[in-house]
């Protein structure tokens, strides 16, 4: 069991911020220690920003969460973390976010600072209104993932690939609608007691969203691997050999959503499902090996 103040930060959700490292992974700077140091600072600042938002949401929604079968166990909703202490932790995490962002080297720091700020503004707007708008609620989640990619590119002073940004958007939107599908299966949320938009969604509608978004995620990634921009940047089209791994990952996730009803928390699922863990490791190793091989060649 984690201490309540650590649990309230939701450290398992920090896996989403690995997208900040994606621009570095797909550049020739992937072997530079200095670039990794900068990217990890950017990653850490987004972890602080994300935890700040989780704290704000949990403080604001603590009474509603207390009526939810799972969320009532959260530290703030259960009373294990008092509200004054939660506010103190929130301010601390905001300060930590700003400090870490300021530590990003000067040549990228000012450009980078805009992205955690934009992330915080987007999520505050989501928490205080946009999450009550059907479809917009899911699009906000997807935009948050895009901001992470932009931030990672700004931190190391490179331009993010347009195809990579599109792939990120479609895949994040796919995950968001899968989450709504799983939530709809729980009557307490389907009745609108804990999420305002759930009464607007239906299984048929979500099915129409999930299928095409899964296809768009795979297609946009596939086009990214063979685009002239990517081939010119890496000097190879070998990334196309990672498409089967990505395809398997998407299909495995669909299997877990539809056959095991496990799409409610993608971050936990990535740590819990062994095939997903292995496919992620194989993918990362394959990308590094293929790009390093092209550089050596």
C-alpha positions in Angstrom: 0.0 0.0 0.0 1.3 3.4 -0.9 1.0 6.4 1.5 -2.2 8.4 0.7 -0.2 11.4 -0.5 1.7 9.3 -3.0 -1.4 7.4 -4.1 -3.2 10.7 -4.7 -0.6 11.6 -7.3 -1.5 8.5 -9.3 2.1 7.6 -10.3 0.9 4.7 -12.4 -0.7 7.3 -14.8 2.7 8.8 -15.5 3.2 6.1 -18.1 1.1 8.4 -20.4 3.8 11.0 -20.2 6.3 8.6 -22.0 4.9 10.2 -25.1 7.1 13.2 -24.2 10.0 10.9 -25.1 8.6 9.8 -28.5 10.1 12.7 -30.6 13.6 11.8 -29.2 13.1 8.1 -29.8 12.3 8.8 -33.5 15.3 11.1 -34.1 19.0 10.6 -34.7 19.6 12.2 -31.3 18.4 9.0 -29.6 22.0 8.1 -28.8 22.8 11.4 -27.2 23.0 11.4 -23.4 22.4 15.2 -23.2 19.2 14.9 -25.3 18.0 12.1 -23.0 18.7 14.3 -19.9 16.6 17.2 -21.4 13.8 14.8 -22.5 13.6 13.3 -19.0 13.3 16.7 -17.4 10.4 17.4 -19.8 8.9 14.1 -18.9 9.2 14.8 -15.2 7.6 18.2 -15.5 4.6 16.6 -17.3 4.3 14.1 -14.5 4.1 17.0 -12.0 1.5 18.7 -14.2 -0.6 15.5 -14.5 -0.5 14.9 -10.8 -1.6 18.5 -10.1 -4.6 18.0 -12.3 -5.5 14.6 -10.7 -5.3 16.3 -7.3 -7.5 19.2 -8.4 -10.1 16.8 -9.9 -10.2 14.6 -6.8 -10.6 17.6 -4.5 -13.4 19.0 -6.6 -15.2 15.7 -7.2 -14.6 14.2 -3.8 -18.4 14.0 -2.9 -19.4 12.4 -6.2 -16.4 10.0 -6.0 -17.5 9.0 -2.5 -20.7 7.5 -4.1 -18.7 5.5 -6.7 -17.9 1.8 -6.1 -14.2 2.3 -7.1 -13.5 6.0 -6.8 -14.7 6.1 -3.2 -11.4 4.3 -2.3 -9.3 7.2 -3.5 -7.4 9.0 -0.8 -9.3 12.2 -0.9 -12.8 10.7 -1.4 -12.2 8.2 1.4 -10.8 10.9 3.8 -7.4 9.2 4.1 -5.9 12.4 2.7 -7.5 15.5 4.3 -8.6 18.3 1.9 -6.2 20.9 3.4 -3.3 18.5 2.9 -4.5 17.8 -0.6 -4.5 21.6 -1.4 -0.9 21.9 -0.1 0.2 18.9 -2.2 -1.5 20.5 -5.2 0.4 23.8 -4.8 3.6 21.8 -4.2 3.2 19.8 -7.4 2.5 23.0 -9.4 5.7 24.6 -8.1 7.6 21.4 -8.9 6.2 21.4 -12.4 7.4 25.0 -13.0 10.8 24.3 -11.5 11.4 21.2 -13.6 10.2 23.0 -16.8 12.5 25.9 -16.1 15.5 23.5 -15.8 15.1 22.5 -19.5 18.1 24.1 -21.2 17.8 27.7 -22.3 17.9 26.9 -26.1 14.6 25.1 -25.7 13.3 26.1 -22.3 11.1 29.1 -23.3 9.5 27.1 -26.2 9.0 24.2 -23.9 7.3 26.1 -21.1 4.3 26.8 -23.3 3.4 23.1 -23.5 3.0 22.2 -19.8 1.1 25.5 -19.4 -1.2 24.6 -22.3 -1.7 21.2 -20.8 -2.7 22.6 -17.4 -5.1 25.1 -19.1 -6.7 22.4 -21.2 -7.2 20.1 -18.2 -8.6 22.9 -16.0 -11.1 23.7 -18.7 -11.9 20.0 -19.0 -12.4 19.7 -15.3 -14.6 22.7 -14.9 -16.8 22.3 -18.0 -15.6 20.5 -21.1 -15.9 17.1 -19.5 -19.7 17.6 -19.5 -19.8 18.0 -23.3 -20.3 14.7 -25.2 -17.5 13.9 -27.7 -15.6 17.1 -26.7 -14.7 15.3 -23.4 -12.9 12.6 -25.4 -11.3 15.0 -27.8 -9.8 16.9 -24.8 -8.1 13.7 -23.7 -6.7 13.2 -27.2 -5.4 16.8 -27.4 -3.7 16.3 -24.0 -1.7 13.4 -25.6 -0.8 15.6 -28.6 0.5 18.3 -26.3 2.9 15.8 -24.8 4.4 15.0 -28.2 4.7 18.8 -29.0 6.4 19.3 -25.6 8.9 16.5 -26.2 9.8 17.9 -29.6 10.2 21.4 -28.2 12.4 20.2 -25.3 15.0 18.8 -27.7 14.5 21.5 -30.3 13.2 19.3 -33.1 10.0 19.4 -35.2 7.4 16.7 -34.5 6.3 14.7 -37.5 2.8 15.5 -38.7 2.1 11.9 -39.1 3.3 11.1 -35.6 1.0 13.8 -34.3 -2.0 12.4 -36.2 -1.3 8.9 -35.0 -1.1 10.1 -31.4 -4.4 12.0 -31.8 -6.3 9.1 -33.3 -4.9 6.5 -30.9 -5.6 8.7 -27.8 -9.1 9.2 -29.1 -9.4 5.5 -29.6 -8.4 4.9 -26.0 -10.8 7.6 -24.7 -13.8 6.0 -26.4 -12.7 2.5 -25.3 -12.8 4.0 -21.7 -16.3 5.3 -22.2 -17.3 1.9 -23.5 -16.1 0.2 -20.4 -17.7 2.8 -18.2 -21.0 2.4 -19.9 -21.1 -1.2 -18.7 -21.3 0.1 -15.1 -24.9 1.1 -14.4 -23.9 3.7 -11.8 -22.0 5.7 -14.4 -24.5 5.0 -17.2 -27.1 6.7 -15.1 -25.0 9.9 -15.1 -24.3 9.9 -11.4 -20.5 10.2 -11.7 -19.8 11.3 -15.3 -22.2 13.8 -16.9 -21.8 12.6 -20.5 -22.4 8.9 -19.9 -26.2 9.3 -20.4 -25.4 10.6 -23.9 -23.3 7.7 -25.0 -24.7 4.3 -26.2 -23.0 1.0 -27.0 -23.9 1.3 -30.7 -22.5 4.8 -31.0 -19.2 3.9 -29.2 -18.8 0.9 -31.5 -19.1 3.2 -34.5 -16.3 5.4 -33.0 -13.9 2.7 -31.8 -13.6 0.6 -34.9 -12.7 3.4 -37.3 -10.4 5.0 -34.8 -8.5 1.7 -34.4 -8.1 1.6 -38.1 -7.0 5.2 -38.3 -4.4 4.7 -35.6 -2.8 1.8 -37.5 -3.1 3.6 -40.8 -1.6 6.9 -39.7 1.3 5.1 -38.0 1.9 3.0 -41.1 2.0 6.1 -43.3 4.3 7.7 -40.8 6.9 4.9 -41.2 7.0 5.2 -45.0 6.5 8.9 -45.5 9.2 10.7 -47.4 9.8 13.0 -44.3 10.5 10.0 -42.1 12.7 8.2 -44.6 14.7 11.4 -45.2 15.1 12.0 -41.5 16.3 8.5 -40.6 17.8 7.5 -44.0 15.7 4.3 -44.0 12.2 2.9 -44.4 12.9 0.1 -41.9 10.4 1.5 -39.4 7.7 -0.1 -41.5 8.7 -3.4 -40.0 7.3 -2.2 -36.7 3.8 -1.9 -38.1 2.9 -5.6 -37.3 3.8 -5.0 -33.6 1.7 -1.8 -33.4 -1.2 -3.7 -35.2 -1.0 -6.5 -32.6 -1.0 -4.0 -29.7 -4.2 -2.3 -31.0 -5.9 -5.6 -31.6 -4.9 -6.9 -28.2 -6.3 -3.8 -26.6 -9.6 -4.3 -28.5 -9.7 -7.9 -27.3 -9.3 -6.8 -23.7 -12.0 -4.1 -24.1 -14.6 -6.3 -25.8 -13.9 -9.8 -24.3 -12.6 -8.9 -20.8 -14.2 -5.4 -20.2 -10.8 -4.1 -19.2 -10.6 -0.7 -21.0 -11.4 1.5 -18.0 -7.8 2.3 -17.1 -5.3 2.0 -19.9 -2.4 3.0 -17.7 -3.0 0.1 -15.3 -3.7 -2.3 -18.1 -0.3 -1.6 -19.7 1.3 -2.8 -16.4 -1.1 -5.8 -15.9 -1.4 -7.5 -19.2 1.7 -9.5 -20.0 1.2 -9.6 -23.9 0.8 -5.8 -23.9 3.9 -5.4 -21.8 5.9 -7.7 -24.0 4.6 -6.1 -27.2 5.6 -2.6 -25.8 9.1 -3.9 -25.0 9.5 -5.6 -28.4 8.4 -2.4 -30.1 10.8 -0.1 -28.2 13.7 -2.5 -28.9 12.8 -2.9 -32.5 12.7 0.9 -33.1 16.1 1.5 -31.5 17.6 -1.4 -33.3 16.2 -0.5 -36.7 17.2 3.2 -36.4 20.6 2.5 -35.0 21.2 -0.1 -37.8 20.3 2.5 -40.4 22.7 5.0 -38.8 25.5 2.4 -38.6 24.9 1.5 -42.3 
